[in-house]
Amino acid sequence: MPSLFYVEPEPGVWKYSWLSWLLIWLTLNVAPAWYTIYVNKKIRPVQNLDPKFKPFARFDYKNWSYFTVLLTHFFFIPRYVMCCLSWLSLVIVTSIVLIGHKKDTPFKRWQLAIIRNWAIYASGVLMFIAGYVVMRKKRV
């Protein structure tokens, strides 16, 4: 008997339906944020906080919501993986470009150009993934 979470495409074989995959996906993506909200309940800032610790206190905790996390963290894991891959690509490109480079010698112009341009590209990808989509280039 099929349900919302399981489907029986052929007799004796049960597979997850799209709704169960959606719930698994959502749970995996929002679990880190829900854990952060839950753990930070214990360390809410107190009213009589020492003034020298005020810059380190989280006063925006009251705005955190388990429900809004469902909307804002739907693509958390893919974005996190893409950020890690972007940084990894920068490390790999830099390593390849610097093959054979001696420690105490200056970099060649082409090495600096490739590393600089790839760093600009990787940073642009990171900013796009983080939500900063407007990039302006102004020479001074």
C-alpha positions as CSV (number, residue, x, y, z in Angstrom):
1,M,0.0,0.0,0.0
2,P,1.7,3.2,-1.1
3,S,2.0,6.2,1.2
4,L,3.4,9.7,1.0
5,F,6.8,8.5,2.0
6,Y,7.2,5.2,0.2
7,V,6.2,4.1,-3.2
8,E,5.9,0.6,-4.6
9,P,7.0,0.8,-8.3
10,E,6.8,-3.0,-8.6
11,P,5.5,-5.6,-6.2
12,G,7.8,-6.2,-3.3
13,V,10.1,-3.2,-4.0
14,W,9.7,-0.1,-1.8
15,K,11.4,3.2,-2.7
16,Y,11.3,6.6,-1.1
17,S,9.0,9.1,-2.6
18,W,9.9,12.6,-3.6
19,L,8.4,13.9,-0.3
20,S,10.7,11.7,1.9
21,W,13.7,12.8,-0.1
22,L,12.7,16.4,0.4
23,L,12.3,15.9,4.1
24,I,15.7,14.2,4.3
25,W,17.3,17.0,2.3
26,L,15.7,19.7,4.4
27,T,16.7,17.9,7.7
28,L,20.3,17.6,6.6
29,N,20.5,21.2,5.6
30,V,18.9,22.8,8.6
31,A,20.3,20.5,11.3
32,P,23.5,22.6,11.8
33,A,21.5,25.8,12.2
34,W,19.0,24.2,14.5
35,Y,21.8,22.8,16.6
36,T,23.4,26.3,16.8
37,I,20.1,27.8,17.9
38,Y,19.6,25.1,20.5
39,V,23.1,25.3,22.0
40,N,23.0,29.1,22.1
41,K,19.9,29.0,24.3
42,K,22.1,28.1,27.2
43,I,24.5,31.0,26.6
44,R,22.1,33.9,26.2
45,P,23.6,37.2,27.2
46,V,22.7,38.3,30.7
47,Q,21.5,41.8,31.6
48,N,24.3,42.6,34.0
49,L,27.1,41.7,31.6
50,D,30.5,43.1,32.3
51,P,31.0,46.1,29.8
52,K,34.3,44.8,28.5
53,F,32.6,41.6,27.2
54,K,29.7,43.5,25.5
55,P,31.3,43.3,22.0
56,F,31.4,39.5,22.2
57,A,27.8,39.0,23.3
58,R,25.1,37.9,20.8
59,F,22.2,40.3,21.2
60,D,20.5,39.2,18.0
61,Y,19.6,35.8,19.5
62,K,16.0,36.7,20.0
63,N,15.6,37.1,16.2
64,W,16.7,33.5,15.5
65,S,13.9,31.2,14.5
66,Y,13.6,27.5,13.8
67,F,11.0,28.2,11.2
68,T,13.0,30.8,9.2
69,V,15.9,28.4,9.1
70,L,13.8,26.1,6.9
71,L,13.6,28.9,4.3
72,T,17.1,30.3,4.6
73,H,19.2,27.1,4.8
74,F,17.5,25.0,2.1
75,F,20.8,25.0,0.1
76,F,23.3,25.1,3.0
77,I,25.2,21.9,2.2
78,P,25.7,22.5,-1.6
79,R,26.8,26.1,-0.9
80,Y,29.2,24.9,1.8
81,V,30.7,22.2,-0.5
82,M,31.0,24.8,-3.4
83,C,32.9,27.2,-1.0
84,C,35.3,24.4,0.0
85,L,35.8,23.4,-3.6
86,S,36.5,27.0,-4.6
87,W,39.2,27.3,-1.9
88,L,40.6,23.9,-2.8
89,S,40.8,24.9,-6.5
90,L,42.8,28.0,-5.4
91,V,45.3,25.8,-3.5
92,I,45.6,23.3,-6.4
93,V,46.2,26.1,-9.0
94,T,48.8,27.8,-6.8
95,S,50.5,24.5,-6.1
96,I,50.7,23.7,-9.9
97,V,51.9,27.1,-10.8
98,L,54.7,27.0,-8.1
99,I,56.1,23.6,-9.2
100,G,59.8,24.0,-9.4
101,H,59.9,27.4,-7.7
102,K,62.9,27.8,-5.4
103,K,62.2,29.1,-1.9
104,D,64.4,32.2,-1.8
105,T,63.9,33.4,-5.4
106,P,61.2,36.0,-6.4
107,F,58.1,34.9,-8.2
108,K,58.0,35.3,-12.0
109,R,55.4,37.7,-13.5
110,W,53.4,35.0,-15.1
111,Q,53.1,33.0,-11.8
112,L,51.9,36.1,-10.0
113,A,49.4,36.9,-12.8
114,I,47.9,33.4,-12.8
115,I,47.7,33.2,-9.0
116,R,46.2,36.7,-8.8
117,N,43.6,36.1,-11.5
118,W,42.6,32.7,-10.1
119,A,42.3,34.2,-6.6
120,I,40.1,37.0,-8.0
121,Y,37.9,34.4,-9.7
122,A,37.7,32.1,-6.6
123,S,36.9,35.0,-4.4
124,G,34.1,36.1,-6.8
125,V,32.7,32.6,-6.7
126,L,32.8,32.6,-2.9
127,M,31.1,36.0,-2.7
128,F,28.4,34.8,-5.1
129,I,27.8,31.7,-3.1
130,A,27.6,33.8,0.1
131,G,25.1,36.1,-1.4
132,Y,27.2,39.1,-2.5
133,V,26.2,39.3,-6.2
134,V,27.2,42.8,-7.0
135,M,30.9,43.2,-7.7
136,R,32.3,46.5,-9.1
137,K,35.7,46.9,-10.5
138,K,37.1,50.4,-10.1
139,R,40.7,51.3,-10.9
140,V,42.2,54.1,-8.7
